[in-house]
Amino acid sequence: MSVALPVALPVALPVTLPVLYSFRRCPYAMRARLALLAGEQQCELREVALRHKPPEMLAASPKGTVPVLLTPEGEVIEQSLDVMLWALRRNDPQRWLQPTTGTLDDMLALVATCDIDFKPQLDRYKYPDRHADGGEPARERGAQWLRGLEARLAHSPHSPHPTHHLMGDHATLADAALMPFVRQFAAVDAAWFDAQPWPLLRAWLAGWTASALFERAMHKYAPWKTGDAAVEFPPT
């Protein structure tokens, strides 16, 4: 049985920053970048060209998907939610891990419904030719989940007015983790999405996508290759 050898780094300098392998349009990678921004965590960002994945990334994480975070201590973090938790547990000035409605476990449970229930319907809706149950049936199944978000946004225990966040009176990990997938769903057929009776959900999505935080998270980088100079994230 052959064993893959580790890929040597191009320079023999000590690693002082985490290294994030990312892809700008991937909603999972968006999650990671948003949390790193919220946690004021600098890292070296390596933008991945999906058709030419860096051998360094594959050596660290053979699953071959982004995001992948390599910490200065040598830990490999391969799941987007784990990257978010790593960043925010180190520093959480915006209290993303402290919802005013529910608990951290409640937030993680909500994110799980996105990943387990909503994301498969999003894929079937976005790529109907790849799925026998895709297209409009998948859109309706996804819409059922989105109706739950609209109802959640309409309920605020601290005010008679609707809240603009999913877990209380300020943005949390839940908002940042779900928003990239709602954004992707809305973009499949924007006219249909805009016609739905979801004014709070549309306002929530518009607020996120118009924010300075999201603009910084979506900064464009050239694809990284071995030997390139380090590129720091967040952008300055």
C-alpha positions as CSV (number, residue, x, y, z in Angstrom):
1,M,0.0,0.0,0.0
2,S,1.4,3.4,-1.0
3,V,1.5,6.2,1.5
4,A,1.3,9.8,0.4
5,L,4.3,11.8,1.5
6,P,3.8,15.2,3.0
7,V,4.3,18.1,0.6
8,A,7.2,20.4,1.5
9,L,6.4,24.1,2.0
10,P,8.2,26.4,-0.4
11,V,10.0,28.3,2.3
12,A,11.4,27.1,5.6
13,L,9.9,29.8,7.7
14,P,8.0,29.2,10.9
15,V,4.2,29.3,10.5
16,T,2.9,32.2,12.5
17,L,-0.6,32.5,11.1
18,P,-3.3,29.9,10.5
19,V,-3.6,29.0,6.8
20,L,-7.1,29.0,5.3
21,Y,-7.8,27.2,2.0
22,S,-10.9,28.8,0.6
23,F,-13.0,29.3,-2.5
24,R,-14.8,32.6,-2.8
25,R,-18.2,31.4,-4.0
26,C,-18.5,28.3,-1.8
27,P,-21.1,29.0,0.9
28,Y,-19.2,26.8,3.4
29,A,-16.0,28.8,2.9
30,M,-18.1,32.0,3.2
31,R,-19.1,30.8,6.7
32,A,-15.4,30.4,7.7
33,R,-14.4,33.8,6.4
34,L,-17.2,35.6,8.1
35,A,-16.4,34.0,11.4
36,L,-12.7,34.8,11.0
37,L,-13.6,38.4,10.4
38,A,-16.0,38.6,13.3
39,G,-13.3,37.0,15.5
40,E,-10.7,39.5,14.3
41,Q,-8.5,36.5,13.4
42,Q,-5.8,37.0,10.8
43,C,-4.7,34.1,8.6
44,E,-3.0,33.3,5.4
45,L,-5.6,32.8,2.8
46,R,-5.0,30.5,-0.1
47,E,-7.7,30.8,-2.8
48,V,-8.4,27.4,-4.4
49,A,-9.0,26.8,-8.1
50,L,-11.3,23.8,-7.8
51,R,-10.0,22.2,-11.0
52,H,-6.4,22.5,-9.8
53,K,-6.5,21.9,-6.1
54,P,-3.2,22.6,-4.4
55,P,-1.3,19.4,-3.4
56,E,-0.5,21.0,0.0
57,M,-4.3,21.2,0.7
58,L,-4.8,17.6,-0.4
59,A,-1.9,16.4,1.7
60,A,-3.4,18.0,4.8
61,S,-7.0,17.2,4.0
62,P,-7.6,14.4,1.4
63,K,-11.4,15.2,1.3
64,G,-10.5,17.9,-1.2
65,T,-13.2,20.4,-0.2
66,V,-13.0,23.8,1.3
67,P,-12.7,25.3,3.8
68,V,-9.6,23.8,5.4
69,L,-7.9,25.6,8.2
70,L,-4.4,24.7,9.3
71,T,-3.6,26.1,12.8
72,P,-0.1,27.2,13.9
73,E,-0.2,24.2,16.4
74,G,-0.6,21.7,13.5
75,E,-4.3,21.0,13.8
76,V,-6.3,20.5,10.6
77,I,-9.9,21.7,10.8
78,E,-11.9,20.4,7.8
79,Q,-15.5,21.5,8.5
80,S,-16.9,25.0,8.1
81,L,-18.8,25.0,11.4
82,D,-15.6,23.8,13.3
83,V,-13.6,26.7,11.7
84,M,-16.3,29.1,12.9
85,L,-16.2,27.8,16.4
86,W,-12.4,27.8,16.5
87,A,-12.2,31.4,15.5
88,L,-15.0,32.6,17.8
89,R,-13.9,30.7,20.8
90,R,-10.6,32.5,20.5
91,N,-12.2,35.9,20.3
92,D,-15.9,36.8,20.1
93,P,-16.2,40.6,20.4
94,Q,-19.6,40.6,18.6
95,R,-21.0,37.9,20.9
96,W,-21.8,35.5,18.0
97,L,-21.6,32.6,20.4
98,Q,-24.0,34.3,22.9
99,P,-27.5,34.4,21.5
100,T,-30.1,36.3,23.5
101,T,-32.8,33.8,22.4
102,G,-31.8,30.1,23.1
103,T,-28.4,28.6,23.7
104,L,-25.3,27.7,21.7
105,D,-26.7,24.2,21.4
106,D,-29.9,25.6,20.0
107,M,-27.9,27.6,17.4
108,L,-25.9,24.5,16.4
109,A,-29.2,22.5,16.1
110,L,-30.5,25.2,13.7
111,V,-27.4,25.1,11.6
112,A,-27.7,21.3,11.5
113,T,-31.2,21.6,10.0
114,C,-29.7,23.8,7.3
115,D,-26.9,21.3,6.5
116,I,-29.0,18.2,6.7
117,D,-32.4,19.3,5.5
118,F,-32.1,22.4,3.5
119,K,-28.8,22.0,1.6
120,P,-29.9,18.8,-0.2
121,Q,-33.0,20.6,-1.4
122,L,-30.9,23.6,-2.5
123,D,-28.7,21.3,-4.6
124,R,-31.8,19.6,-6.2
125,Y,-33.4,23.0,-6.9
126,K,-30.2,24.5,-8.3
127,Y,-29.2,21.4,-10.4
128,P,-32.5,19.8,-11.5
129,D,-30.9,17.8,-14.3
130,R,-28.8,15.9,-11.7
131,H,-31.7,14.8,-9.5
132,A,-34.9,12.9,-10.4
133,D,-36.7,14.9,-7.6
134,G,-35.1,18.2,-8.5
135,G,-36.6,21.5,-9.8
136,E,-39.9,22.8,-8.4
137,P,-40.5,19.9,-6.0
138,A,-37.2,20.6,-4.3
139,R,-37.9,24.3,-4.3
140,E,-41.1,23.7,-2.4
141,R,-39.3,21.5,0.1
142,G,-36.7,24.2,0.6
143,A,-39.4,26.8,0.9
144,Q,-40.9,25.0,3.8
145,W,-37.7,25.4,5.7
146,L,-37.4,29.1,4.7
147,R,-40.9,29.7,6.0
148,G,-39.6,28.6,9.4
149,L,-36.9,31.3,9.2
150,E,-39.5,33.9,8.3
151,A,-41.5,32.9,11.4
152,R,-38.3,32.9,13.5
153,L,-37.5,36.5,12.4
154,A,-41.0,37.6,13.2
155,H,-40.7,36.6,16.8
156,S,-38.7,38.7,19.3
157,P,-39.1,38.0,23.0
158,H,-37.6,41.4,23.9
159,S,-39.7,43.6,21.7
160,P,-43.1,43.8,20.1
161,H,-41.4,44.4,16.8
162,P,-39.8,41.8,14.5
163,T,-36.2,41.2,15.0
164,H,-33.6,41.3,12.3
165,H,-31.7,38.2,13.6
166,L,-32.4,34.5,14.0
167,M,-31.4,34.1,17.6
168,G,-32.3,37.3,19.4
169,D,-31.4,40.9,19.3
170,H,-28.0,40.7,17.6
171,A,-26.3,38.7,14.9
172,T,-24.9,35.3,15.8
173,L,-23.1,32.3,14.4
174,A,-26.5,31.1,13.2
175,D,-27.1,34.1,11.0
176,A,-23.7,33.9,9.4
177,A,-23.8,30.1,9.0
178,L,-27.2,30.1,7.3
179,M,-27.0,33.3,5.2
180,P,-24.7,31.9,2.4
181,F,-27.1,29.1,1.7
182,V,-30.3,31.3,1.7
183,R,-28.4,33.6,-0.6
184,Q,-27.7,30.8,-3.0
185,F,-31.3,29.6,-3.0
186,A,-32.6,33.1,-3.6
187,A,-30.3,33.5,-6.6
188,V,-31.6,30.5,-8.5
189,D,-34.8,32.3,-9.4
190,A,-34.7,35.8,-7.9
191,A,-38.1,36.8,-9.3
192,W,-39.7,33.8,-7.7
193,F,-37.9,34.4,-4.4
194,D,-38.9,38.1,-4.3
195,A,-42.5,37.2,-4.9
196,Q,-42.8,35.0,-1.8
197,P,-44.4,36.4,1.4
198,W,-41.1,36.5,3.2
199,P,-40.5,40.3,3.8
200,L,-38.4,39.7,6.9
201,L,-36.3,37.0,5.3
202,R,-35.6,39.2,2.3
203,A,-34.7,42.1,4.5
204,W,-32.4,39.9,6.6
205,L,-30.7,38.6,3.5
206,A,-30.3,42.1,2.0
207,G,-28.9,43.4,5.2
208,W,-26.2,40.8,5.3
209,T,-25.3,41.0,1.6
210,A,-25.0,44.8,1.8
211,S,-22.9,44.8,4.9
212,A,-19.3,45.8,5.1
213,L,-18.5,42.5,6.8
214,F,-19.8,40.5,3.8
215,E,-18.0,42.8,1.4
216,R,-14.7,42.1,3.1
217,A,-15.5,38.3,3.3
218,M,-16.1,38.3,-0.5
219,H,-12.8,40.1,-1.4
220,K,-11.4,38.6,-4.6
221,Y,-8.1,36.8,-4.6
222,A,-6.1,35.2,-7.4
223,P,-5.8,31.3,-7.1
224,W,-2.9,30.3,-4.9
225,K,-0.1,28.0,-6.1
226,T,3.0,26.7,-4.5
227,G,5.7,29.3,-4.1
228,D,3.3,32.3,-4.1
229,A,3.8,35.0,-1.5
230,A,1.6,34.8,1.5
231,V,-1.7,36.8,1.3
232,E,-3.2,37.9,4.6
233,F,-6.9,37.8,5.4
234,P,-8.8,39.9,6.3
235,P,-7.8,42.3,3.5
236,T,-6.5,45.7,4.5
